[in-house]
Amino acid sequence: MAVQSGEGTLIVGGKVVGGKTTAPNEIRGSSIEGGVSKKMAAGDIFHIPGNTPHQVMVAAGKQITYFVIKVTE
C-alpha cells in the first residue's frame, strides 16, 4: 500500500469483527479487534502480509488517496 496524499490510520493484525467472505480469499467485516495502529501520510509505503487483517481509518473531514498492489499466486 502506498499513500499518495492525505492522512489516516492503518490498523493491521488482530481479528476481523463480523467477517464474511465476499469473494475468493476476501473477507470483510465491520472492524478489527486487537490490531496495531499506524499513522499514514503521503509518501508512506506499507507491506501487509497475505491473510493479515487490515483496515484504513480516515478522520471526519479528512481524505486519503492510496493504491494497493495485491500479489496473488
N, CA, C, O and CB atoms as a CASP TS submission, in Angstrom:
PFRMAT TS
TARGET T0000
AUTHOR 0000-0000-0000
METHOD Language model
MODEL 1
PARENT N/A
ATOM      1  N   MET     1       0.850  -1.159   0.000  1.00  0.00           N
ATOM      2  CA  MET     1       0.000   0.000   0.000  1.00  0.00           C
ATOM      3  C   MET     1       0.904   1.233   0.000  1.00  0.00           C
ATOM      4  O   MET     1       1.849   1.316   0.785  1.00  0.00           O
ATOM      5  CB  MET     1      -0.971  -0.008   1.221  1.00  0.00           C
ATOM      6  N   ALA     2       0.612   2.185  -0.879  1.00  0.00           N
ATOM      7  CA  ALA     2       1.390   3.422  -0.967  1.00  0.00           C
ATOM      8  C   ALA     2       0.434   4.611  -0.859  1.00  0.00           C
ATOM      9  O   ALA     2      -0.558   4.684  -1.584  1.00  0.00           O
ATOM     10  CB  ALA     2       2.210   3.481  -2.305  1.00  0.00           C
ATOM     11  N   VAL     3       0.733   5.529   0.038  1.00  0.00           N
ATOM     12  CA  VAL     3      -0.120   6.694   0.263  1.00  0.00           C
ATOM     13  C   VAL     3       0.330   7.810  -0.674  1.00  0.00           C
ATOM     14  O   VAL     3       1.486   8.230  -0.643  1.00  0.00           O
ATOM     15  CB  VAL     3      -0.066   7.159   1.758  1.00  0.00           C
ATOM     16  N   GLN     4      -0.599   8.287  -1.509  1.00  0.00           N
ATOM     17  CA  GLN     4      -0.294   9.355  -2.452  1.00  0.00           C
ATOM     18  C   GLN     4      -0.536  10.735  -1.844  1.00  0.00           C
ATOM     19  O   GLN     4       0.255  11.655  -2.051  1.00  0.00           O
ATOM     20  CB  GLN     4      -1.127   9.191  -3.713  1.00  0.00           C
ATOM     21  N   SER     5      -1.634  10.881  -1.090  1.00  0.00           N
ATOM     22  CA  SER     5      -1.932  12.175  -0.474  1.00  0.00           C
ATOM     23  C   SER     5      -2.837  11.968   0.725  1.00  0.00           C
ATOM     24  O   SER     5      -3.479  10.928   0.870  1.00  0.00           O
ATOM     25  CB  SER     5      -2.590  13.140  -1.492  1.00  0.00           C
ATOM     26  N   GLY     6      -2.876  12.982   1.582  1.00  0.00           N
ATOM     27  CA  GLY     6      -3.759  12.936   2.748  1.00  0.00           C
ATOM     28  C   GLY     6      -3.145  12.194   3.911  1.00  0.00           C
ATOM     29  O   GLY     6      -1.939  11.952   3.960  1.00  0.00           O
ATOM     30  N   GLU     7      -4.015  11.837   4.856  1.00  0.00           N
ATOM     31  CA  GLU     7      -3.560  11.153   6.060  1.00  0.00           C
ATOM     32  C   GLU     7      -4.662  10.274   6.615  1.00  0.00           C
ATOM     33  O   GLU     7      -5.842  10.478   6.330  1.00  0.00           O
ATOM     34  CB  GLU     7      -3.101  12.161   7.117  1.00  0.00           C
ATOM     35  N   GLY     8      -4.267   9.302   7.405  1.00  0.00           N
ATOM     36  CA  GLY     8      -5.218   8.394   8.023  1.00  0.00           C
ATOM     37  C   GLY     8      -4.486   7.468   8.968  1.00  0.00           C
ATOM     38  O   GLY     8      -3.330   7.701   9.321  1.00  0.00           O
ATOM     39  N   THR     9      -5.167   6.423   9.370  1.00  0.00           N
ATOM     40  CA  THR     9      -4.598   5.426  10.268  1.00  0.00           C
ATOM     41  C   THR     9      -4.818   4.053   9.668  1.00  0.00           C
ATOM     42  O   THR     9      -5.922   3.726   9.232  1.00  0.00           O
ATOM     43  CB  THR     9      -5.224   5.519  11.685  1.00  0.00           C
ATOM     44  N   LEU    10      -3.771   3.254   9.647  1.00  0.00           N
ATOM     45  CA  LEU    10      -3.844   1.875   9.187  1.00  0.00           C
ATOM     46  C   LEU    10      -3.863   0.988  10.422  1.00  0.00           C
ATOM     47  O   LEU    10      -2.996   1.105  11.289  1.00  0.00           O
ATOM     48  CB  LEU    10      -2.644   1.514   8.236  1.00  0.00           C
ATOM     49  N   ILE    11      -4.847   0.104  10.504  1.00  0.00           N
ATOM     50  CA  ILE    11      -4.900  -0.875  11.580  1.00  0.00           C
ATOM     51  C   ILE    11      -4.545  -2.218  10.960  1.00  0.00           C
ATOM     52  O   ILE    11      -5.162  -2.642   9.982  1.00  0.00           O
ATOM     53  CB  ILE    11      -6.319  -0.908  12.284  1.00  0.00           C
ATOM     54  N   VAL    12      -3.538  -2.891  11.537  1.00  0.00           N
ATOM     55  CA  VAL    12      -3.023  -4.143  10.982  1.00  0.00           C
ATOM     56  C   VAL    12      -3.006  -5.208  12.068  1.00  0.00           C
ATOM     57  O   VAL    12      -2.671  -4.935  13.220  1.00  0.00           O
ATOM     58  CB  VAL    12      -1.602  -3.946  10.389  1.00  0.00           C
ATOM     59  N   GLY    13      -3.374  -6.430  11.683  1.00  0.00           N
ATOM     60  CA  GLY    13      -3.353  -7.551  12.620  1.00  0.00           C
ATOM     61  C   GLY    13      -4.660  -7.659  13.383  1.00  0.00           C
ATOM     62  O   GLY    13      -5.654  -7.027  13.023  1.00  0.00           O
ATOM     63  N   GLY    14      -4.655  -8.451  14.422  1.00  0.00           N
ATOM     64  CA  GLY    14      -5.859  -8.628  15.220  1.00  0.00           C
ATOM     65  C   GLY    14      -6.837  -9.570  14.552  1.00  0.00           C
ATOM     66  O   GLY    14      -6.453 -10.476  13.813  1.00  0.00           O
ATOM     67  N   LYS    15      -8.132  -9.335  14.832  1.00  0.00           N
ATOM     68  CA  LYS    15      -9.193 -10.212  14.348  1.00  0.00           C
ATOM     69  C   LYS    15     -10.283  -9.387  13.687  1.00  0.00           C
ATOM     70  O   LYS    15     -10.673  -8.338  14.199  1.00  0.00           O
ATOM     71  CB  LYS    15      -9.777 -11.053  15.498  1.00  0.00           C
ATOM     72  N   VAL    16     -10.777  -9.864  12.544  1.00  0.00           N
ATOM     73  CA  VAL    16     -11.874  -9.199  11.844  1.00  0.00           C
ATOM     74  C   VAL    16     -13.163  -9.452  12.617  1.00  0.00           C
ATOM     75  O   VAL    16     -13.483 -10.596  12.938  1.00  0.00           O
ATOM     76  CB  VAL    16     -11.996  -9.706  10.367  1.00  0.00           C
ATOM     77  N   VAL    17     -13.902  -8.385  12.916  1.00  0.00           N
ATOM     78  CA  VAL    17     -15.175  -8.495  13.622  1.00  0.00           C
ATOM     79  C   VAL    17     -16.292  -8.675  12.594  1.00  0.00           C
ATOM     80  O   VAL    17     -16.426  -7.872  11.670  1.00  0.00           O
ATOM     81  CB  VAL    17     -15.435  -7.238  14.517  1.00  0.00           C
ATOM     82  N   GLY    18     -17.082  -9.716  12.754  1.00  0.00           N
ATOM     83  CA  GLY    18     -18.207  -9.965  11.850  1.00  0.00           C
ATOM     84  C   GLY    18     -17.783 -10.290  10.435  1.00  0.00           C
ATOM     85  O   GLY    18     -18.481  -9.934   9.486  1.00  0.00           O
ATOM     86  N   GLY    19     -16.656 -10.957  10.272  1.00  0.00           N
ATOM     87  CA  GLY    19     -16.118 -11.235   8.945  1.00  0.00           C
ATOM     88  C   GLY    19     -16.971 -12.178   8.114  1.00  0.00           C
ATOM     89  O   GLY    19     -17.470 -13.189   8.607  1.00  0.00           O
ATOM     90  N   LYS    20     -17.126 -11.828   6.849  1.00  0.00           N
ATOM     91  CA  LYS    20     -17.851 -12.658   5.890  1.00  0.00           C
ATOM     92  C   LYS    20     -17.048 -12.696   4.592  1.00  0.00           C
ATOM     93  O   LYS    20     -16.470 -11.687   4.188  1.00  0.00           O
ATOM     94  CB  LYS    20     -19.304 -12.112   5.642  1.00  0.00           C
ATOM     95  N   THR    21     -17.011 -13.850   3.945  1.00  0.00           N
ATOM     96  CA  THR    21     -16.319 -13.988   2.669  1.00  0.00           C
ATOM     97  C   THR    21     -17.127 -13.269   1.598  1.00  0.00           C
ATOM     98  O   THR    21     -18.309 -13.556   1.409  1.00  0.00           O
ATOM     99  CB  THR    21     -16.110 -15.487   2.298  1.00  0.00           C
ATOM    100  N   THR    22     -16.486 -12.329   0.893  1.00  0.00           N
ATOM    101  CA  THR    22     -17.160 -11.549  -0.147  1.00  0.00           C
ATOM    102  C   THR    22     -16.720 -11.947  -1.549  1.00  0.00           C
ATOM    103  O   THR    22     -17.402 -11.647  -2.529  1.00  0.00           O
ATOM    104  CB  THR    22     -16.903 -10.073   0.064  1.00  0.00           C
ATOM    105  N   ALA    23     -15.589 -12.619  -1.643  1.00  0.00           N
ATOM    106  CA  ALA    23     -15.034 -13.118  -2.904  1.00  0.00           C
ATOM    107  C   ALA    23     -13.957 -14.130  -2.506  1.00  0.00           C
ATOM    108  O   ALA    23     -13.563 -14.181  -1.341  1.00  0.00           O
ATOM    109  CB  ALA    23     -14.442 -11.934  -3.821  1.00  0.00           C
ATOM    110  N   PRO    24     -13.481 -14.928  -3.451  1.00  0.00           N
ATOM    111  CA  PRO    24     -12.422 -15.869  -3.094  1.00  0.00           C
ATOM    112  C   PRO    24     -11.234 -15.148  -2.426  1.00  0.00           C
ATOM    113  O   PRO    24     -10.704 -14.178  -2.967  1.00  0.00           O
ATOM    114  CB  PRO    24     -11.945 -16.628  -4.347  1.00  0.00           C
ATOM    115  N   ASN    25     -10.839 -15.625  -1.277  1.00  0.00           N
ATOM    116  CA  ASN    25      -9.724 -15.063  -0.499  1.00  0.00           C
ATOM    117  C   ASN    25      -9.961 -13.633  -0.037  1.00  0.00           C
ATOM    118  O   ASN    25      -8.995 -12.925   0.247  1.00  0.00           O
ATOM    119  CB  ASN    25      -8.465 -15.110  -1.315  1.00  0.00           C
ATOM    120  N   GLU    26     -11.207 -13.181   0.048  1.00  0.00           N
ATOM    121  CA  GLU    26     -11.546 -11.833   0.523  1.00  0.00           C
ATOM    122  C   GLU    26     -12.543 -11.941   1.669  1.00  0.00           C
ATOM    123  O   GLU    26     -13.637 -12.477   1.496  1.00  0.00           O
ATOM    124  CB  GLU    26     -12.131 -10.961  -0.631  1.00  0.00           C
ATOM    125  N   ILE    27     -12.170 -11.438   2.826  1.00  0.00           N
ATOM    126  CA  ILE    27     -13.064 -11.405   3.985  1.00  0.00           C
ATOM    127  C   ILE    27     -13.237  -9.957   4.392  1.00  0.00           C
ATOM    128  O   ILE    27     -12.260  -9.222   4.531  1.00  0.00           O
ATOM    129  CB  ILE    27     -12.508 -12.263   5.174  1.00  0.00           C
ATOM    130  N   ARG    28     -14.489  -9.545   4.584  1.00  0.00           N
ATOM    131  CA  ARG    28     -14.777  -8.169   5.003  1.00  0.00           C
ATOM    132  C   ARG    28     -15.608  -8.211   6.273  1.00  0.00           C
ATOM    133  O   ARG    28     -16.452  -9.089   6.454  1.00  0.00           O
ATOM    134  CB  ARG    28     -15.520  -7.375   3.880  1.00  0.00           C
ATOM    135  N   GLY    29     -15.357  -7.251   7.145  1.00  0.00           N
ATOM    136  CA  GLY    29     -16.090  -7.169   8.399  1.00  0.00           C
ATOM    137  C   GLY    29     -16.328  -5.724   8.781  1.00  0.00           C
ATOM    138  O   GLY    29     -15.993  -4.808   8.029  1.00  0.00           O
ATOM    139  N   SER    30     -16.910  -5.521   9.957  1.00  0.00           N
ATOM    140  CA  SER    30     -17.250  -4.174  10.400  1.00  0.00           C
ATOM    141  C   SER    30     -16.067  -3.435  11.022  1.00  0.00           C
ATOM    142  O   SER    30     -16.028  -2.205  11.000  1.00  0.00           O
ATOM    143  CB  SER    30     -18.379  -4.238  11.390  1.00  0.00           C
ATOM    144  N   SER    31     -15.110  -4.168  11.574  1.00  0.00           N
ATOM    145  CA  SER    31     -13.945  -3.531  12.203  1.00  0.00           C
ATOM    146  C   SER    31     -12.886  -4.588  12.491  1.00  0.00           C
ATOM    147  O   SER    31     -13.033  -5.759  12.140  1.00  0.00           O
ATOM    148  CB  SER    31     -14.351  -2.791  13.515  1.00  0.00           C
ATOM    149  N   ILE    32     -11.813  -4.141  13.142  1.00  0.00           N
ATOM    150  CA  ILE    32     -10.742  -5.046  13.560  1.00  0.00           C
ATOM    151  C   ILE    32     -10.571  -4.889  15.062  1.00  0.00           C
ATOM    152  O   ILE    32     -10.566  -3.777  15.592  1.00  0.00           O
ATOM    153  CB  ILE    32      -9.394  -4.749  12.796  1.00  0.00           C
ATOM    154  N   GLU    33     -10.432  -6.008  15.727  1.00  0.00           N
ATOM    155  CA  GLU    33     -10.241  -6.021  17.176  1.00  0.00           C
ATOM    156  C   GLU    33      -8.818  -6.471  17.478  1.00  0.00           C
ATOM    157  O   GLU    33      -8.384  -7.519  17.001  1.00  0.00           O
ATOM    158  CB  GLU    33     -11.278  -6.951  17.875  1.00  0.00           C
ATOM    159  N   GLY    34      -8.085  -5.678  18.274  1.00  0.00           N
ATOM    160  CA  GLY    34      -6.754  -6.084  18.704  1.00  0.00           C
ATOM    161  C   GLY    34      -5.631  -5.816  17.726  1.00  0.00           C
ATOM    162  O   GLY    34      -4.540  -6.363  17.893  1.00  0.00           O
ATOM    163  N   GLY    35      -5.854  -4.996  16.712  1.00  0.00           N
ATOM    164  CA  GLY    35      -4.798  -4.679  15.757  1.00  0.00           C
ATOM    165  C   GLY    35      -3.874  -3.585  16.262  1.00  0.00           C
ATOM    166  O   GLY    35      -4.110  -2.991  17.314  1.00  0.00           O
ATOM    167  N   VAL    36      -2.826  -3.329  15.505  1.00  0.00           N
ATOM    168  CA  VAL    36      -1.856  -2.276  15.814  1.00  0.00           C
ATOM    169  C   VAL    36      -2.131  -1.087  14.892  1.00  0.00           C
ATOM    170  O   VAL    36      -2.271  -1.261  13.681  1.00  0.00           O
ATOM    171  CB  VAL    36      -0.377  -2.792  15.648  1.00  0.00           C
ATOM    172  N   SER    37      -2.208   0.122  15.462  1.00  0.00           N
ATOM    173  CA  SER    37      -2.475   1.337  14.684  1.00  0.00           C
ATOM    174  C   SER    37      -1.174   1.980  14.222  1.00  0.00           C
ATOM    175  O   SER    37      -0.212   2.084  14.982  1.00  0.00           O
ATOM    176  CB  SER    37      -3.294   2.342  15.514  1.00  0.00           C
ATOM    177  N   LYS    38      -1.161   2.410  12.958  1.00  0.00           N
ATOM    178  CA  LYS    38      -0.001   3.098  12.394  1.00  0.00           C
ATOM    179  C   LYS    38      -0.503   4.315  11.629  1.00  0.00           C
ATOM    180  O   LYS    38      -1.396   4.194  10.790  1.00  0.00           O
ATOM    181  CB  LYS    38       0.836   2.148  11.465  1.00  0.00           C
ATOM    182  N   LYS    39       0.061   5.480  11.908  1.00  0.00           N
ATOM    183  CA  LYS    39      -0.310   6.694  11.186  1.00  0.00           C
ATOM    184  C   LYS    39       0.150   6.585   9.739  1.00  0.00           C
ATOM    185  O   LYS    39       1.210   6.027   9.454  1.00  0.00           O
ATOM    186  CB  LYS    39       0.300   7.948  11.861  1.00  0.00           C
ATOM    187  N   MET    40      -0.660   7.126   8.824  1.00  0.00           N
ATOM    188  CA  MET    40      -0.349   7.101   7.402  1.00  0.00           C
ATOM    189  C   MET    40      -0.315   8.528   6.878  1.00  0.00           C
ATOM    190  O   MET    40      -1.161   9.343   7.246  1.00  0.00           O
ATOM    191  CB  MET    40      -1.379   6.249   6.618  1.00  0.00           C
ATOM    192  N   ALA    41       0.650   8.835   6.027  1.00  0.00           N
ATOM    193  CA  ALA    41       0.749  10.153   5.394  1.00  0.00           C
ATOM    194  C   ALA    41       1.361   9.981   4.006  1.00  0.00           C
ATOM    195  O   ALA    41       1.933   8.938   3.691  1.00  0.00           O
ATOM    196  CB  ALA    41       1.604  11.141   6.266  1.00  0.00           C
ATOM    197  N   ALA    42       1.233  11.010   3.193  1.00  0.00           N
ATOM    198  CA  ALA    42       1.753  10.980   1.825  1.00  0.00           C
ATOM    199  C   ALA    42       3.213  10.527   1.812  1.00  0.00           C
ATOM    200  O   ALA    42       4.033  11.006   2.596  1.00  0.00           O
ATOM    201  CB  ALA    42       1.620  12.368   1.167  1.00  0.00           C
ATOM    202  N   GLY    43       3.518   9.598   0.911  1.00  0.00           N
ATOM    203  CA  GLY    43       4.882   9.083   0.776  1.00  0.00           C
ATOM    204  C   GLY    43       5.127   7.804   1.543  1.00  0.00           C
ATOM    205  O   GLY    43       6.125   7.125   1.300  1.00  0.00           O
ATOM    206  N   ASP    44       4.233   7.451   2.476  1.00  0.00           N
ATOM    207  CA  ASP    44       4.414   6.220   3.245  1.00  0.00           C
ATOM    208  C   ASP    44       4.085   4.998   2.389  1.00  0.00           C
ATOM    209  O   ASP    44       3.184   5.033   1.551  1.00  0.00           O
ATOM    210  CB  ASP    44       3.533   6.240   4.509  1.00  0.00           C
ATOM    211  N   ILE    45       4.831   3.918   2.617  1.00  0.00           N
ATOM    212  CA  ILE    45       4.591   2.644   1.954  1.00  0.00           C
ATOM    213  C   ILE    45       4.510   1.579   3.034  1.00  0.00           C
ATOM    214  O   ILE    45       5.351   1.523   3.931  1.00  0.00           O
ATOM    215  CB  ILE    45       5.712   2.313   0.904  1.00  0.00           C
ATOM    216  N   PHE    46       3.484   0.729   2.940  1.00  0.00           N
ATOM    217  CA  PHE    46       3.274  -0.327   3.920  1.00  0.00           C
ATOM    218  C   PHE    46       3.208  -1.672   3.220  1.00  0.00           C
ATOM    219  O   PHE    46       2.582  -1.809   2.169  1.00  0.00           O
ATOM    220  CB  PHE    46       1.991  -0.078   4.732  1.00  0.00           C
ATOM    221  N   HIS    47       3.857  -2.656   3.810  1.00  0.00           N
ATOM    222  CA  HIS    47       3.746  -4.037   3.340  1.00  0.00           C
ATOM    223  C   HIS    47       2.811  -4.765   4.303  1.00  0.00           C
ATOM    224  O   HIS    47       3.055  -4.806   5.509  1.00  0.00           O
ATOM    225  CB  HIS    47       5.164  -4.746   3.257  1.00  0.00           C
ATOM    226  N   ILE    48       1.744  -5.333   3.761  1.00  0.00           N
ATOM    227  CA  ILE    48       0.792  -6.084   4.576  1.00  0.00           C
ATOM    228  C   ILE    48       0.845  -7.532   4.092  1.00  0.00           C
ATOM    229  O   ILE    48       0.423  -7.828   2.974  1.00  0.00           O
ATOM    230  CB  ILE    48      -0.678  -5.483   4.475  1.00  0.00           C
ATOM    231  N   PRO    49       1.359  -8.428   4.924  1.00  0.00           N
ATOM    232  CA  PRO    49       1.459  -9.827   4.504  1.00  0.00           C
ATOM    233  C   PRO    49       0.083 -10.419   4.163  1.00  0.00           C
ATOM    234  O   PRO    49      -0.937  -9.977   4.691  1.00  0.00           O
ATOM    235  CB  PRO    49       2.127 -10.658   5.607  1.00  0.00           C
ATOM    236  N   GLY    50       0.066 -11.411   3.286  1.00  0.00           N
ATOM    237  CA  GLY    50      -1.175 -12.081   2.931  1.00  0.00           C
ATOM    238  C   GLY    50      -1.891 -12.624   4.156  1.00  0.00           C
ATOM    239  O   GLY    50      -1.256 -13.007   5.139  1.00  0.00           O
ATOM    240  N   ASN    51      -3.207 -12.654   4.093  1.00  0.00           N
ATOM    241  CA  ASN    51      -4.061 -13.182   5.164  1.00  0.00           C
ATOM    242  C   ASN    51      -3.927 -12.419   6.473  1.00  0.00           C
ATOM    243  O   ASN    51      -4.211 -12.968   7.538  1.00  0.00           O
ATOM    244  CB  ASN    51      -3.739 -14.628   5.402  1.00  0.00           C
ATOM    245  N   THR    52      -3.499 -11.162   6.410  1.00  0.00           N
ATOM    246  CA  THR    52      -3.391 -10.322   7.596  1.00  0.00           C
ATOM    247  C   THR    52      -4.530  -9.310   7.584  1.00  0.00           C
ATOM    248  O   THR    52      -4.654  -8.540   6.631  1.00  0.00           O
ATOM    249  CB  THR    52      -2.008  -9.606   7.655  1.00  0.00           C
ATOM    250  N   PRO    53      -5.368  -9.294   8.628  1.00  0.00           N
ATOM    251  CA  PRO    53      -6.445  -8.301   8.679  1.00  0.00           C
ATOM    252  C   PRO    53      -5.872  -6.882   8.643  1.00  0.00           C
ATOM    253  O   PRO    53      -4.840  -6.604   9.254  1.00  0.00           O
ATOM    254  CB  PRO    53      -7.304  -8.498   9.951  1.00  0.00           C
ATOM    255  N   HIS    54      -6.551  -5.993   7.920  1.00  0.00           N
ATOM    256  CA  HIS    54      -6.124  -4.601   7.874  1.00  0.00           C
ATOM    257  C   HIS    54      -7.318  -3.709   7.557  1.00  0.00           C
ATOM    258  O   HIS    54      -8.273  -4.137   6.908  1.00  0.00           O
ATOM    259  CB  HIS    54      -5.003  -4.403   6.828  1.00  0.00           C
ATOM    260  N   GLN    55      -7.250  -2.467   8.022  1.00  0.00           N
ATOM    261  CA  GLN    55      -8.332  -1.508   7.840  1.00  0.00           C
ATOM    262  C   GLN    55      -7.734  -0.109   7.789  1.00  0.00           C
ATOM    263  O   GLN    55      -6.811   0.204   8.542  1.00  0.00           O
ATOM    264  CB  GLN    55      -9.391  -1.623   8.980  1.00  0.00           C
ATOM    265  N   VAL    56      -8.258   0.729   6.903  1.00  0.00           N
ATOM    266  CA  VAL    56      -7.835   2.125   6.815  1.00  0.00           C
ATOM    267  C   VAL    56      -8.928   2.991   7.439  1.00  0.00           C
ATOM    268  O   VAL    56     -10.096   2.896   7.063  1.00  0.00           O
ATOM    269  CB  VAL    56      -7.556   2.546   5.324  1.00  0.00           C
ATOM    270  N   MET    57      -8.545   3.824   8.381  1.00  0.00           N
ATOM    271  CA  MET    57      -9.473   4.736   9.047  1.00  0.00           C
ATOM    272  C   MET    57      -9.099   6.165   8.649  1.00  0.00           C
ATOM    273  O   MET    57      -7.923   6.526   8.628  1.00  0.00           O
ATOM    274  CB  MET    57      -9.436   4.551  10.613  1.00  0.00           C
ATOM    275  N   VAL    58     -10.115   6.972   8.333  1.00  0.00           N
ATOM    276  CA  VAL    58      -9.901   8.369   7.952  1.00  0.00           C
ATOM    277  C   VAL    58     -10.808   9.233   8.823  1.00  0.00           C
ATOM    278  O   VAL    58     -12.014   9.000   8.895  1.00  0.00           O
ATOM    279  CB  VAL    58     -10.190   8.602   6.420  1.00  0.00           C
ATOM    280  N   ALA    59     -10.221  10.231   9.483  1.00  0.00           N
ATOM    281  CA  ALA    59     -10.984  11.116  10.371  1.00  0.00           C
ATOM    282  C   ALA    59     -12.000  11.932   9.574  1.00  0.00           C
ATOM    283  O   ALA    59     -11.799  12.220   8.394  1.00  0.00           O
ATOM    284  CB  ALA    59     -10.036  12.057  11.146  1.00  0.00           C
ATOM    285  N   ALA    60     -13.082  12.295  10.236  1.00  0.00           N
ATOM    286  CA  ALA    60     -14.121  13.119   9.608  1.00  0.00           C
ATOM    287  C   ALA    60     -13.499  14.391   9.048  1.00  0.00           C
ATOM    288  O   ALA    60     -12.704  15.048   9.720  1.00  0.00           O
ATOM    289  CB  ALA    60     -15.245  13.465  10.623  1.00  0.00           C
ATOM    290  N   GLY    61     -13.861  14.732   7.830  1.00  0.00           N
ATOM    291  CA  GLY    61     -13.353  15.941   7.190  1.00  0.00           C
ATOM    292  C   GLY    61     -11.999  15.782   6.521  1.00  0.00           C
ATOM    293  O   GLY    61     -11.523  16.707   5.862  1.00  0.00           O
ATOM    294  N   LYS    62     -11.376  14.634   6.679  1.00  0.00           N
ATOM    295  CA  LYS    62     -10.068  14.366   6.065  1.00  0.00           C
ATOM    296  C   LYS    62     -10.248  13.460   4.850  1.00  0.00           C
ATOM    297  O   LYS    62     -11.306  12.859   4.665  1.00  0.00           O
ATOM    298  CB  LYS    62      -9.094  13.714   7.093  1.00  0.00           C
ATOM    299  N   GLN    63      -9.210  13.366   4.028  1.00  0.00           N
ATOM    300  CA  GLN    63      -9.204  12.491   2.867  1.00  0.00           C
ATOM    301  C   GLN    63      -7.855  11.803   2.764  1.00  0.00           C
ATOM    302  O   GLN    63      -6.848  12.271   3.294  1.00  0.00           O
ATOM    303  CB  GLN    63      -9.518  13.278   1.578  1.00  0.00           C
ATOM    304  N   ILE    64      -7.868  10.686   2.068  1.00  0.00           N
ATOM    305  CA  ILE    64      -6.614   9.989   1.788  1.00  0.00           C
ATOM    306  C   ILE    64      -6.733   9.341   0.410  1.00  0.00           C
ATOM    307  O   ILE    64      -7.792   8.843   0.029  1.00  0.00           O
ATOM    308  CB  ILE    64      -6.291   8.918   2.896  1.00  0.00           C
ATOM    309  N   THR    65      -5.637   9.358  -0.317  1.00  0.00           N
ATOM    310  CA  THR    65      -5.562   8.664  -1.601  1.00  0.00           C
ATOM    311  C   THR    65      -4.396   7.694  -1.499  1.00  0.00           C
ATOM    312  O   THR    65      -3.274   8.085  -1.177  1.00  0.00           O
ATOM    313  CB  THR    65      -5.383   9.670  -2.816  1.00  0.00           C
ATOM    314  N   TYR    66      -4.676   6.413  -1.779  1.00  0.00           N
ATOM    315  CA  TYR    66      -3.625   5.404  -1.731  1.00  0.00           C
ATOM    316  C   TYR    66      -3.889   4.364  -2.796  1.00  0.00           C
ATOM    317  O   TYR    66      -4.998   4.265  -3.321  1.00  0.00           O
ATOM    318  CB  TYR    66      -3.540   4.747  -0.337  1.00  0.00           C
ATOM    319  N   PHE    67      -2.871   3.595  -3.110  1.00  0.00           N
ATOM    320  CA  PHE    67      -3.076   2.480  -4.037  1.00  0.00           C
ATOM    321  C   PHE    67      -2.488   1.221  -3.449  1.00  0.00           C
ATOM    322  O   PHE    67      -1.576   1.252  -2.623  1.00  0.00           O
ATOM    323  CB  PHE    67      -2.449   2.776  -5.414  1.00  0.00           C
ATOM    324  N   VAL    68      -3.037   0.116  -3.899  1.00  0.00           N
ATOM    325  CA  VAL    68      -2.648  -1.201  -3.388  1.00  0.00           C
ATOM    326  C   VAL    68      -2.192  -2.064  -4.557  1.00  0.00           C
ATOM    327  O   VAL    68      -2.820  -2.089  -5.615  1.00  0.00           O
ATOM    328  CB  VAL    68      -3.827  -1.883  -2.619  1.00  0.00           C
ATOM    329  N   ILE    69      -1.105  -2.757  -4.345  1.00  0.00           N
ATOM    330  CA  ILE    69      -0.660  -3.767  -5.300  1.00  0.00           C
ATOM    331  C   ILE    69      -0.829  -5.109  -4.602  1.00  0.00           C
ATOM    332  O   ILE    69      -0.131  -5.404  -3.632  1.00  0.00           O
ATOM    333  CB  ILE    69       0.841  -3.528  -5.771  1.00  0.00           C
ATOM    334  N   LYS    70      -1.747  -5.909  -5.093  1.00  0.00           N
ATOM    335  CA  LYS    70      -2.034  -7.196  -4.491  1.00  0.00           C
ATOM    336  C   LYS    70      -1.402  -8.293  -5.341  1.00  0.00           C
ATOM    337  O   LYS    70      -1.727  -8.449  -6.518  1.00  0.00           O
ATOM    338  CB  LYS    70      -3.559  -7.412  -4.347  1.00  0.00           C
ATOM    339  N   VAL    71      -0.510  -9.038  -4.735  1.00  0.00           N
ATOM    340  CA  VAL    71       0.187 -10.110  -5.432  1.00  0.00           C
ATOM    341  C   VAL    71      -0.483 -11.424  -5.052  1.00  0.00           C
ATOM    342  O   VAL    71      -0.598 -11.751  -3.871  1.00  0.00           O
ATOM    343  CB  VAL    71       1.716 -10.126  -5.081  1.00  0.00           C
ATOM    344  N   THR    72      -0.920 -12.169  -6.048  1.00  0.00           N
ATOM    345  CA  THR    72      -1.519 -13.475  -5.810  1.00  0.00           C
ATOM    346  C   THR    72      -0.698 -14.535  -6.517  1.00  0.00           C
ATOM    347  O   THR    72       0.048 -14.243  -7.452  1.00  0.00           O
ATOM    348  CB  THR    72      -2.989 -13.511  -6.287  1.00  0.00           C
ATOM    349  N   GLU    73      -0.842 -15.750  -6.065  1.00  0.00           N
ATOM    350  CA  GLU    73      -0.096 -16.852  -6.677  1.00  0.00           C
ATOM    351  C   GLU    73      -0.747 -17.293  -7.951  1.00  0.00           C
ATOM    352  O   GLU    73      -0.260 -18.213  -8.608  1.00  0.00           O
ATOM    353  CB  GLU    73       0.019 -18.026  -5.725  1.00  0.00           C
TER
END
